[in-house]
Structures are given as C-alpha cells and as structure tokens.
Amino acid sequence: MRSFPTRFATAFFVAVAGFAGFVAPSARGDIIVQYADVGSDLQFSWSGSLPFTPSSSATSGTLASITSNSSLSTPQSLYAFNGYKFQNMNSDRTPSGTGLFAITNFGAKSGTRTGDTFGLSFPTSQAGDTSVFLPSDYTANTPISGTLTIPNFSVAAAGLSDVSFALGAGGNVSFQAVPEPSSVMLACGGLVGAAGMLLRRRRSASPPKR
C-alpha cells in the first residue's frame, strides 16, 4: 500500500494536470502527455484524441515501459497498452532534433498503466517512421486518457523535455512538464488576487445605497 505522502502526491499530480489542461486545453485531434515526478516515481498522464482510425489489425499484448538507447537503430518509445491497434506514419519533430528522451542510454524501464492504451515509438534519427499505438477498438476522434508510472525513476534521469510531434496521418502528440507546485500556487494566488481586485473595483464603482 502506498504511503499517505505518495497518495497525496499522486492526487496532486492529477489535479495539477487537470488544471494545466484547463488553462491550455488541447485542440481536437491532439493528445497531450504530461509528465512529472510523483514521490519517488516518474509519472506520465495522457488525454485527448487523434483524427484517424489505425490501419492495422487489432493486436493483443501487454506492455508498460519507456525505452531509450544511444544506438540510432534502437527506437525511443513510450508503451502503455493491453491490446492495441497501431499506425505507422511519418513524423515531423518540433523543434528539429529534439526527441522524447535525452540520449542517456538507460535502456528499458518497466512500470504500471491505468486507463486507456497509448504508445508512441520513433527512431532516434531524424528520418524514419513513427508508430502510434491506440486502443484495439479505437476510431477517429475517440477521447482517451490514462497514466503510466515508472517506479524509482525521475524526469531528470530520463532526460525528459517538452516536445511536440506533428503526425503524418493527422493530429499532434505533445509532451509537457507539469508545473512545479510552487508555480501552480503562484498562478492560483495571482488569479485569486486579480478576482479580489476586480470585485473591489466593482463595489467602489457601484452607486451608494440609499
């Protein structure tokens, strides 16, 4: 059983991810993957949809892991599925030359998945096809959401950085760091302060009651 601090951190991660999604919602046809350190673990959280139906046949299998390798022949990947369809496509990276993981050659790290199937695998070289994995019954524009938790790992160890992929079949997959708790609290404090100032101005502008 997870300790109270870890449960609290996980709940906070989900709440912050939701807050970030509210502030900067994804467009239709996009999937946003957020990542953060939660206690001693690395956690990914994805949500959104893509505007195509995978062309492959449904494939069974269970996998929950991330991989990265310094060899250009070995793909860097995020896998979180239990039964899936997949689509191979060309992918443009933004900005050019930036990958999902830094080339740290940490090999494979296994974890646990919740929610809907999602995966993304691409070559470490700039050229080559990207494979996107979606639920085995996925049809275009179906919303999905889920998480992948890698125990005893971190954002820094993985070398994660924000990156966006424009998929050849349509849509985008973007990886975004969840804001630090202090940044979120600062943003919330600013919103509360702005609301208070607006309320005071409205009260002062109101005609006095007789």
C-alpha positions in Angstrom: 0.0 0.0 0.0 1.3 3.4 -0.9 2.1 5.8 1.9 0.0 8.9 2.5 2.6 11.3 1.1 2.8 9.3 -2.1 -1.0 9.1 -2.4 -1.2 12.8 -1.8 1.5 13.5 -4.4 -0.4 11.4 -7.0 -3.6 13.2 -6.3 -1.8 16.5 -6.5 -0.3 15.4 -9.9 -3.7 14.6 -11.3 -5.2 17.8 -10.0 -2.3 19.9 -11.4 -2.6 18.0 -14.8 -6.3 18.8 -14.9 -5.6 22.5 -14.0 -2.9 22.7 -16.7 -5.3 21.2 -19.2 -8.0 23.7 -18.2 -5.6 26.6 -18.7 -4.2 25.3 -22.0 -6.8 22.8 -23.4 -5.7 20.5 -26.3 -7.2 21.1 -29.7 -9.4 18.5 -31.3 -7.2 15.9 -32.8 -4.3 16.2 -30.3 -3.0 14.1 -27.4 -1.3 15.9 -24.5 1.1 13.8 -22.5 2.1 15.4 -19.2 5.0 14.2 -17.0 6.2 14.8 -13.5 8.0 13.3 -10.5 5.4 11.9 -8.1 7.1 10.9 -4.9 10.0 8.7 -5.9 8.4 7.7 -9.2 8.1 9.2 -12.7 4.5 9.5 -14.0 3.0 10.2 -17.4 -0.6 11.2 -17.9 -2.2 11.5 -21.3 -5.5 12.7 -22.7 -7.1 13.8 -26.0 -7.9 12.2 -29.3 -6.4 11.7 -32.8 -8.3 12.3 -36.1 -7.7 8.8 -37.7 -8.5 5.2 -37.2 -5.4 3.0 -37.1 -5.0 0.9 -40.2 -3.5 -2.2 -38.6 -5.4 -5.2 -37.3 -6.1 -5.4 -33.6 -3.1 -7.0 -31.8 -3.1 -8.5 -28.3 -0.3 -7.8 -25.9 0.6 -6.1 -22.6 3.4 -3.7 -22.2 4.1 -0.7 -19.9 7.5 0.8 -20.3 9.7 3.5 -21.7 12.9 2.9 -23.6 15.8 5.0 -24.8 19.1 4.0 -26.3 22.1 5.7 -27.8 22.1 3.4 -30.8 20.3 5.1 -33.8 18.8 1.7 -34.7 17.0 1.4 -31.4 13.8 3.4 -31.1 12.9 5.6 -28.2 9.5 4.7 -27.0 6.6 5.1 -24.5 4.4 2.0 -24.4 1.3 1.7 -22.2 -1.1 -0.8 -23.7 -3.1 -4.0 -23.2 -4.5 -4.8 -26.6 -3.9 -2.2 -29.3 -4.0 -1.1 -32.9 -1.2 0.8 -34.4 -0.4 3.2 -37.2 2.9 3.8 -38.9 3.4 7.3 -40.2 6.0 9.9 -41.0 6.5 12.4 -38.2 8.0 15.9 -38.1 9.6 16.8 -34.8 9.3 20.3 -33.3 11.8 21.7 -32.6 14.1 19.9 -35.1 16.4 17.4 -33.5 14.6 17.2 -30.1 13.5 13.8 -29.0 11.2 12.5 -26.4 14.1 11.3 -24.2 17.6 12.6 -24.0 20.1 10.1 -25.3 21.1 8.7 -21.9 21.2 5.0 -22.9 19.2 3.9 -19.8 17.7 1.0 -21.7 14.2 0.0 -20.7 12.2 0.9 -17.6 9.0 -1.0 -16.8 6.0 0.4 -15.0 2.3 0.1 -14.5 -0.5 1.5 -16.6 -4.0 2.7 -15.8 -6.7 3.9 -18.2 -6.7 3.7 -22.0 -3.9 2.2 -24.2 -1.5 4.7 -25.7 2.0 4.4 -27.1 4.5 6.3 -29.3 7.7 4.8 -30.8 10.1 6.6 -33.1 13.7 6.3 -34.4 16.3 8.3 -32.7 17.5 9.6 -36.1 15.5 12.4 -37.6 14.4 10.3 -40.5 12.0 7.3 -40.2 8.5 6.4 -39.3 6.7 6.9 -36.0 4.4 4.3 -34.7 1.4 5.4 -32.6 -0.5 2.7 -30.5 -4.1 3.2 -29.6 -6.9 1.0 -28.1 -7.8 -2.1 -30.1 -11.3 -0.6 -30.7 -10.2 2.9 -31.4 -11.9 5.0 -34.1 -11.1 8.5 -35.2 -11.6 11.3 -32.6 -12.4 9.0 -29.7 -11.1 10.6 -26.5 -8.7 8.5 -24.4 -6.9 9.1 -21.1 -4.6 7.2 -18.8 -1.3 7.1 -16.9 2.0 5.3 -16.8 4.0 5.1 -13.6 7.7 4.2 -13.7 8.8 3.3 -10.1 12.1 4.7 -8.6 12.8 6.9 -11.6 12.7 10.6 -12.4 12.3 13.3 -15.0 16.0 14.2 -14.7 17.1 10.6 -15.0 15.0 10.1 -18.1 16.2 13.3 -19.6 12.7 14.4 -20.5 11.9 17.7 -22.2 8.9 19.2 -23.8 8.5 18.2 -27.4 5.7 18.1 -30.0 5.2 15.7 -32.9 3.0 16.5 -36.0 1.8 13.1 -37.2 1.7 12.3 -40.8 -1.8 10.8 -40.5 -3.1 14.0 -38.8 -3.1 15.4 -35.3 -0.3 16.1 -32.8 1.2 14.4 -29.8 2.8 16.9 -27.3 4.8 16.1 -24.2 4.6 18.8 -21.4 6.1 19.0 -18.0 3.5 19.5 -15.2 4.2 22.9 -13.5 6.1 22.8 -10.2 3.7 23.0 -7.2 5.1 26.5 -6.3 4.3 27.7 -9.8 0.8 26.4 -9.6 0.3 28.0 -6.2 1.7 31.3 -7.6 -0.7 31.1 -10.6 -3.7 30.4 -8.3 -2.7 33.2 -6.0 -2.5 35.6 -8.9 -5.9 34.5 -10.1 -7.4 34.9 -6.6 -5.7 38.3 -6.2 -7.0 39.5 -9.6 -10.5 38.4 -8.8 -10.4 40.3 -5.5 -9.2 43.5 -7.1 -12.0 43.2 -9.7 -14.6 42.7 -7.0 -13.3 45.7 -5.0 -13.4 47.9 -8.2 -16.9 46.8 -8.9 -18.0 47.6 -5.3 -16.3 51.0 -5.4 -17.9 51.8 -8.7 -21.4 50.9 -7.5 -23.7 53.8 -6.5 -24.2 54.1 -2.8 -27.3 52.6 -1.4 -30.0 54.9 -0.1 
